[in-house]
């Protein structure tokens, strides 16, 4: 059983925050609230047992529904690719060790 490392989680959260920053139609205070919601997912991601990209994506979409409503489908696809890459790396690490 593997888990995401701190760097992996940071990469995922930074991606979500960066995409939030590109949304120009939000007030500064609203962005701050949403950014806070994103950062609160760190513990969830760090403690997730045996993460798989589709499962992680589904759980994040549920936990951050307000944020995901603002994202375009291309952002969701990019996040899916990032999660897939992180999960593949995790699986390879497990096989090698």
C-alpha positions in Angstrom: 0.0 0.0 0.0 1.4 3.3 -1.0 0.6 6.9 -0.3 1.3 10.2 -2.0 4.4 11.9 -0.8 4.5 15.5 0.5 5.9 16.7 -2.9 3.2 14.9 -4.9 0.5 16.5 -2.7 2.1 19.9 -3.0 2.2 19.6 -6.8 -1.5 18.7 -6.9 -2.5 21.5 -4.7 -0.3 24.0 -6.5 -1.9 23.0 -9.8 -5.4 23.6 -8.4 -4.4 27.0 -6.9 -2.7 28.1 -10.1 -5.8 27.3 -12.1 -7.9 29.2 -9.6 -5.7 32.2 -10.1 -6.4 32.3 -13.8 -10.1 32.8 -13.2 -10.6 36.5 -13.6 -14.3 36.6 -12.8 -13.8 36.1 -9.1 -13.4 38.6 -6.3 -10.2 38.5 -4.3 -11.9 37.5 -1.1 -13.8 34.7 -2.9 -10.5 33.4 -4.4 -9.0 33.4 -0.9 -11.8 31.3 0.5 -11.5 28.8 -2.4 -7.7 28.7 -2.0 -8.2 27.8 1.7 -10.6 25.0 0.7 -8.0 23.6 -1.7 -5.2 23.8 1.0 -7.4 21.9 3.5 -7.2 18.9 1.1 -3.5 18.3 2.0 -4.2 15.9 4.9 -6.8 14.0 2.9 -4.3 13.5 0.0 -1.4 12.5 2.3 -3.5 9.9 4.2 -5.2 8.4 1.1 -4.4 4.7 1.0 -3.4 3.2 -2.4 -4.5 6.2 -4.5 -5.8 5.6 -8.0 -6.3 8.6 -10.4 -10.0 8.2 -11.1 -10.8 7.6 -7.4 -8.8 10.6 -6.3 -10.4 12.8 -9.0 -13.9 11.8 -7.9 -13.2 12.4 -4.2 -11.6 15.8 -5.0 -14.5 16.8 -7.1 -16.8 15.9 -4.3 -14.8 17.7 -1.6 -14.1 20.8 -3.8 -17.4 20.9 -5.8 -17.5 24.7 -5.5 -14.1 25.0 -7.0 -14.6 22.4 -9.7 -17.7 24.2 -11.0 -15.5 27.1 -11.9 -12.9 25.0 -13.8 -13.2 24.2 -17.5 -13.2 20.6 -18.7 -9.6 21.1 -20.0 -8.5 21.8 -16.4 -10.1 18.7 -15.2 -8.4 16.7 -17.9 -5.0 18.2 -17.0 -5.6 17.4 -13.4 -6.5 13.8 -14.4 -3.2 13.5 -16.3 -1.3 14.9 -13.3 -3.0 12.4 -10.9 -2.4 9.6 -13.4 1.4 10.4 -13.6 1.6 10.6 -9.8 -0.1 7.3 -9.3 2.1 5.6 -12.0 5.2 7.0 -10.3 3.9 5.7 -7.0 3.2 2.2 -8.4 6.7 2.1 -10.0 8.3 3.0 -6.7 6.4 0.2 -5.0 7.5 -2.3 -7.5 11.1 -1.2 -7.3 11.3 -1.3 -3.5 
